[in-house]
Amino acid sequence: MHTPQRPKETRHPAVPFTLVRRDEELASLYQRLSANRCGRLAIDVEGENNLHRYGIHVCLIQLFDGARAFLIDTLALKSSARLAPLLVKAPWTLVWFDATSDLLAMRHSLGIKPSPILDLAVASRLLGKEGGLHALTSRSGSVSAKTRLQRANWMRRPLPPVMLEYAVADVTGLLPLADSLLRELEEKGLLPEFEARNLAVQETERTWDPFSNYTRVPGFKRLSPKGRRLARLLWYARELYAKKRDLPSGNVASKEDLRLMVDRGLRTQDAIARFLNKNKRRNYIDPVAFGSCLREAERMVEEQLKKEGEKTADKRG
């Protein structure tokens, strides 16, 4: 019989933690939590969202059972399916603070829909409390330092100690906070309302489609039909190029760049590349490669416009 390999254990200055990097170690973690009759697990996620690479990626999942933290290196796992026993219809409640973006990332990047969850941000808003997790748990350290670490490159390996320590600290205050907020909700008769809102967060289906966000080009609604079509074409081309080069979309062209190109009527690969490369020191835009993306984007726009036209005709009929 194969015995799951136990993860290598390290220590945080205040809270012991285990770094989980192998699929077999997930089985060991599940067995440990089950044997300890774990009822609640604090959880948080660190990831990448178009800051250093293209798209949405879950890079680290932090868990805390009240005594020890477990940091799951999702980039090192062979299969995200091994996470399902821990996180999908789990035998313990997953205690989050503002799960919305994390649930989207996990659905898109890992193909899982965690449950059951307890979203403390829902409770906090229902109670009229201001501030995020940092304020509610009175964590040490400045908000600016927290923001800097949130925006750090979590896809780098190995992760430096300061990032691991930050990841641990993000989950250690959640369980006491849950006790406090749930007690206050009960005292104020708000538990039923919280349970309904919390369930809605858990059950909402989430998808990420970067191509559908073309209306974010500044002033899109005020553009002429011709201008809207060009804005959509340029948005699609930017996304295609960014995806193929594994670049954040904004490093290819900002939303403001797209609007300027629409205003100037730039449509050819050479004109667009000259405009985008004018003040670039990094991420030089290859005209030929961008031209290929333009042609692909043109086909996509035509297909979408045709579908939208058919839907409009159906509604009128």
N, C-alpha and C positions, 0 to 999 in steps of 0.2 A: 504493500500500500504506500502510495506517495505521500510524504509529509510536506505540507506547504512550507516553503522557506520563510523564516522569520525575518522581518525587516531589520535593517541596521538602525540602532537607536542612538540618538544624540540628545543633548540637553540644551534647553533655552535657559537663560539666567534665572527665570522665575518658574517656568512651566516646562516639564519634560516633554519632548516630542519625538516622534518616530517618522523618518522619511521613507515613504513607500514608493519603490521604483519598479518593482517586478509584478507581473500578473499573479504569480503564486503568492506574493505577499498580501494581496487583497483577500485571498481565501483565509490566510492566517488572521488578518484583521477582523474579518467577519466572524470567525470562530471565537476570537477573543471577546468581541463585543457581545456576542450571543451568550457566551459562558458567564459574562458579568451581568447578564440580564439588563443590558442598556435600554433605557426607555426614551432617552432624548440624546440627540447629537447636534451640537452647534456646528454650523457649516458656513463657509464662505468660499468664494472663488476668486482667483487672480487670473487675468487673461490678457489677451491682445485684441484690440479693436481698432484696426486701421491706423495705428500709431507708428509701428515699426515694420509691419508686414501687411500683406493684403488680407482683408477679411476678419472674421471673428474666430478666435481660438481660445479654448480653455487650457491654461498652462499648469495650474495648480489648484487642487481642491483641499481646503483645510477642514478638518474635523476635530471636535473636542468633546470628550465624554464626561468632563467635569474633573478629571484627574490628569489625563494625558492628551496631548494633541497629536494628530496624525496628518502629515502632509503628503498628499498623493500627487506624484509627478506624472501627470497625464501624458506628457510628451514622451515619457520613457516606456509607457505601457504598449504591449503588442496589440491589444484589443480593448476598446472601450466597453465592449459587451461585458467584460468582467466586473464593471462597476455596478451593473444592474442589481445584484443581490444587496449591495450596500445602500443603494439610493432609490431604487424604483420599487414602489409598494413595499417599502422597508418595514421591518418589525419595530422600528423606532421612529420617533418624530424628528424631522430635520428642522432645527431652529435657525432661521435666517434673519437677517435684517435687510429688507428691501431686495426681495428675490427676483424681481421682474427681469432685469437685464441678465442676471446669472442663469435664469431658467431658459431665456432665449439662447444664450451662448451654449448651454449644455445640450439643448435640443438641436441646434444647428451644427455644433462642432463634434459632439459625442453621440448624437442620436438617441439621447435618453430624456425622459420626463420624470424628474424626481418627485416622490411623494412618500408618505404624507408630509406636508410642510406646515410650519408655524412662522408666519412672517411678522416680525416684531415692528416693522415699519408701518404696517397696517394698524396695529394696536396703538402705536405712538401717534399717528395722525388722528385716529378716532378719539384719543384722549386730549387732543389739542396741544400736544407737546411740540416744541420747536427744536430745530437742530437735528443733526444726524447721529449716527452711532457714536462718533467721537465725543459729542457733547453729552449724550445720555449715559455713557459709561464713565465719564470723567477720565478718559485715557490721557496719559502723559504724552508730551510731544506736541508740536505745533501742527495746525491744520495744513500749513504750507508743506511741511515735511511729509505729512500723510498724502497730500496731493502729488508730491514728487514721486513717492514710492508707488502710488497707484498708476502713474503714467510711465513707470520704469519699464524696461524691456523684460517681461516675464518669460520670454522664450529663450533667453540666454541660459547657457548651462556651462559650468555649475552655477547655481544661484548663490550669490554672496551671503554671508551670515546676516547682514543687516536686513536683507529682503526676507530671509527665512524667519527672523525674529519678528519682523512686521507682520508676516503671514500668521504666525502663532498668536500674536497679540490681537489680531482681528477677530478671533473666535472665543477667546477665553472669558470675555465679559458677557457673552450672549445668554448663558443659562441663568445667571442671577438676574439679568435684565428681564428675561421671560417671566420669572417668578414675580418680580415687582409689577410688571405691566398687567399680567393676568389677574393678579390680586386687585389691582386698581379697577380693571374692567369689571370684575365681579362686584366690587363694592358699589360701582355706579350703574349696575344693571345693564352693562353694554356687551356682555359676553355673547349673546345671540347675534347681535349685529356684527361683532368682530368675526365670529365663526363663519357667517355668510360671506363677508368680504374676503376673508382669508381663503375660503374654498374657491372663490372666484379667481383669485390670483393663481391658485394651484391648477385649476382646470382650464384656464385660458390657453388656447392653441397659439403658439408663437412661431412665426416664420421670418426669415431675413431675406429680403430681395433687394439688393442695392440698385438694381435697374429701375425699380419702381419709384425711386426718390428723385427723379429728374425735375419734379416741380419745385425742388429746393434751390434751383438756380435763382438768384436774386431777381425779384420783380417778374417772375415767370407769368403770373396771371395777367400782367399788363402788356405782355408781348402780343404781337400780331400772330395769327395762325401760322404764318410762315416762320416767324421768330420762335414760336413754341416748338415747331417741328425741328428747327435747327438746334435749339437748346437740348431737346431730347436726343437727337443724333449725337451731339458732342458728349453728352452725359454717358450714353451707352458706350461710345468709343473710349472714353476715359476709363470706365470700369473694365472694359475688355483688356485694354493695355495694362492697367494696373494689376489685374489678375494674372496675366501672362508673365509679367515681369516681377510678380510678388512684391509690389510696392504699395504703400498706402495711397489711396486714391488722391488725397490732397497733395501728395508729392508729385503727381503727374500734372494736375491742374486744380487750382482752387475753384470754389463755386464762383468767386468774383472773376477769375480768369475766364470761365465759361461764359459768363454774361458779357464780358468785353468782346469775346470772340463772336458772340451772337450779334452784338451791336455793330461790329465791323464786317459781319457777313463772311467770316473765314470758313471755308469749306474744304480746301485742298490740303493734302498732307504736308506739303512744303510750307504753305502759309501758316498752318497751325504749329508746325514744329519750330519755325522761325520765331513766332510769337512766344511760345512756351519756353524756348531755350535762350531768349534774349538776356535774361538776368540769372540764369541757372548756374550754380556752381556744382550741383550734384544732380543725379537722375536725369541725365541728358535724354531727350526724347528722340528716338530714332524715327526719321520721317517714313521710311519704308514700312517699318513695323507698325507705326501708327496708321499708315494708309490701309494696311490690311485690316486693322481694327475698325477703321471708318467704313470699309466695305461690308464687313460683318454687321456693324451697327445699322447700316442702311437697310440690310435685309431684315434685321430684327424690328426696326421701326415700321417698315412696311407691313410685316406680319401682325404687329400689335395694332396698327391703325385699321387693318382689315377686320380683325376680331372686334375691335371697339365699334366699327361701323356696323357690323352684323348685330351686335348687342343692341345698338340704338334702333336699328330697323325692327328687331324683335319686339322692343318695348312699344314702338309706335304701332306695330301690327296688333 
